[in-house]
Amino acid sequence: MRSRYCAFVRRDEAYLLRTWHPRTRPARVEFDPGMRWTGLEILGTGEGSAFHSAGTVTFRASYAGGSLQERSRFERVDGAWVYVDGEFLE
């Protein structure tokens, strides 16, 4: 999760696509040119240990002017964790 946040901060589309599950990966990642990310706080995790094939990360990402919360789902593909999808939380 932290590495994907950093990729959003740096607008590293190649890394984001590489770490996105092939089943749900978009053709492109669109970045908001006015977005300035200012911090990441991990609020919780579910499963996702070396013994699991899936897990979740709940986080708050702050940006200039606000924040968003999401519960992201990850799955292991060929030994690597990849982002599947997320649910925005209030």
N, C-alpha and C positions, 0 to 999 in steps of 0.2 A: 504494500500500500504506500509506504513512504517513497519508494522509488518511482511509483507512478505519479505521486503528487509532485515530486521534483521534476519529472518529465513535463507535467502541465506547466509548472513555473517556467521552465526553459523552452517550452513549446517544441518538445522533441517528439514529433509525430511518429517517426520510425520506431522509437522505443515503445510508445503507447500501443501502436499496432502490433508489435512483436509480442507484447505481454497481454494481449486481448485474446480471448478464446476464439478459435476459428469459427465456431458456431454463431457467435454474436458480433464479431468484429465488423465495423463499418469499413467502407472503402477508403474513407478519409476522416481525419479528425479536424473539426473546425474549432479554431481558437478565437475568442473574443479579443480583438486588439486592445480594448480598453481595460481588460481585466488585469488586476495586479494582485496576485496571491500574497498573503502576508503570514500564513501559519497553518499548521496541521496539528490536530489533537486527536489521538486515538482514544475513543470512548469505550470500546469493548471489542472482544473477539469471541468467536464461537468455533469450536473444533479447529481444524487447520494445523494440527501438529504433524509430526513425521508419520504418524499412524493413520492419518485421514486422507481422503481423496478430495474433500471439499471443505470449505470453511467460509466464515463471514468476518468482516471488519466493519465496525461502526465508527464513523469519524466525523469530526467537524473541521471543515476547511474555511479559513478566514480569508477575506479579500478586502481591499479598500472599500469601506462602506457597508460591510455586512459579513455574513457567513452562511454556509449551507451544511446540512447534516445528511449523511447517506449511510445506508447499510449495504455494503458491497458484497457480492458473492464471488468466490474464487473457486477454481477447480485445478487439480493437478493434471497436467498434460505432459507426457514424456518426462516426468520427474520435476517439472517446473510449474510454479503457481501462476495461473493466468486469470485475468479479470473476466467474469462472465457477464454480470449486469449489476445494477444497483437500484435501490429504492430510496427516494428522497424522504426524509423525516422532518417533522415540524419541531 
